[in-house]
């Protein structure tokens, strides 16, 4: 088959995620296209055997590059029937899916559990799944006293046999993973994996062959947060100031392991606010720094982001979006921070906002962000999301360039007459001095100020300061390329997206075109300033609509009218900037959009179709 | 720290410049006549001159409030930030540029109210910098609101029937934080003591916290009135390892020898008493400084690329 999607689900703590990550990683390393999505409950250890506690991983592998998590799983491995039925109810399983389920519950001592098993099997019997019972517990007990900690390796073995994975590569990965533990730990895990492999060899009558076309360029495979961390190192930044928050934190976990080998440090601040302040202090002193956070943390950093904008100190903010508002959906994907990022500061605070569509872009955008922040003396925000953060995807190995890195700090004397905000009136750009440079003495202030950084409340100074901080964004916008259209330049409907939905949107557009619909799509990387040429591009289509993972009102819902409808966040921006009547189709399921549901959205928005 | 300095090419050995007090003066202060800030500014300028600190390697960070205008009135590098957040900015500066001399100027609202979380943690980080709490027991810039250090019963625009709570004790609070390293109190009406305390704070290697008692001529003019009139209300804590200003002996006869190593006694002395105690309550240089704990060698671009490539190898397809 050209592609296949597998899900592994368990209770939290049983290791389905580790198993899924390993399977995704080994598939990518063998040369398959891969896209993984974690299925994560918010709690570390929710009660066992509850549908809401389902924890695991979906891995979509293909012969060609895979750009999204697809529609439904073809194969599911479940550690109990409750987590299995959770996925069934979310319509995550293909109608002909093969299910491998732990059967210890069927004959469990507890009568309630036996009854629950029967109920679930009854519910599933209405679908056309092929259900295969696997004695995972019984098998694992032949090797370990604690199968709860070893079943995931047994399952990894099952999958390796089914998909013909390179077992030696897996053994090597297990050895690496447990290198810090006693040697027999790795050995026992390898035995469990081998046990699963042999069980599948003997008992399963099917195999899945997703053939491999080795890419001719060097590739690497990692998740989005690892890519952000590597991007930060490649950019030459040496300070990550942060406070723990899901799903952003793992950037700092990875950096905590390796950053010092590059002369960098992770500073875990006392709170989100201080994390921003420490990064600004470092940038002010000449070492551009970054802070990494998610929605609630971003809210707390608001005042400092306004300060950095006002004093024109470069600052990079990485925002790994999750569901909101407030604590919202801590572990789940959403794209609802866009307007907060662009407009979140009281007062006018122009800044650059960009969004990564792929894990590869997570890496490169941090490098770009640092350069823009320094060149423009401004705040640059990079948006990713929970899907990119934990998803694993192969991409072209970057050819590292020393010019990506920040230059060593310059402490040479400041030329006579130079001003701390010596704005070029045309460009709004100015040269920055840092402490240690003789002749550059000045005091930065968040108060309105003039070119000499003297407090100035007069109308002319305040107008000029606002204009200069805004002008540089316009100048920057002129350097951006017109975005490329996916599909034809003209048609009935143009879909505009941003962030991690790109692959799913393009797959849906392909299917819609195959159905004969005249649909194209456009994916934006720069959201502030917006990329050029949009009005012109939009003119080629009868209708323009965004597809986003954030909330919008739907016409037809009670009380919702054209006068009060709240649009998706990119739709608001595009409507305001282009004066085109941009529609939107948005959903907030707490999971990545599936191409099939996007396709339904496209059908519903076709001019002349249902609205 | 000398290493960092020479790495950055700003060693002091070949520096034959010298600075007078006037070289550190910025724009004319706009504080009210009679405000204690004027005198503190003069003491700070005296210190900069006495220590011959290069203006370009000196950074004053402040928050928001009357006292936070401080950096504007000096001719050094300065960062007038946001309310309550001077300490995180200063932390970032010192963390990546330990070669700079960093001073933090905060008011009582800044430090003990909106920025209280940062205050506790800055004490813990114990970075080598001087933090001044200019404490006049009131919000002045926003026009007379109760602060955490406002005396109980004192009326303000937000508590016109008098403040309800007993005031927060910044010295006792600071002494309660693990890693406290230098904790002192002085008063704006005794300039010689302010200067001596600032000097001890600057020379201490670690986070030097100095609370300066002062009056706001507009809203707390009568604060410490009795103590200003009657020097017997003041008890000077003196010690060779702390602060001792012999020229003040004739006026301030109430003296107590307090060894600043003695934390227990320091905490006891910080508790409310019938006297106002000035001097060094605690001082200990043995705590490690965060910027030294986190110091990293500078890596070249090529070194980083080589190491990154090794890292990429682990993820190679």
Interface residues (C-beta under 8 A of the other chain):
Chain A: X28 X29 X30 X31 X215 X218 X219 X220 X221 X222 X226 X230 X233 X234 X236 X238 X239 X241 X258 X260 X261 X262 X263 X264 X265 X267 X269 X270 X271 X273 X274 X275 X276 X277 X278 X279 X280 X281 X282 X283 X284 X285 X286 X287 X289 X303 X304 X307 X311 X394 X397 X398 X400 X402 X405 X408 X409 X411 X435 X436 X437 X438 X439 X440 X441 X442 X443 X444 X445 X446 X447 X454 X455
Chain B: X8 X9 X10 X26 X27 X55 X56 X57 X59 X60 X61 X64 X71 X72 X74 X75 X76 X77 X78 X79 X80 X81 X82 X85 X87 X88 X89 X90 X91 X92 X93 X94 X95 X96 X97 X99 X100 X117 X118 X120 X121 X294 X296 X297 X298 X299 X301 X302 X304 X305 X307 X308 X309 X311 X312 X315 X316 X317
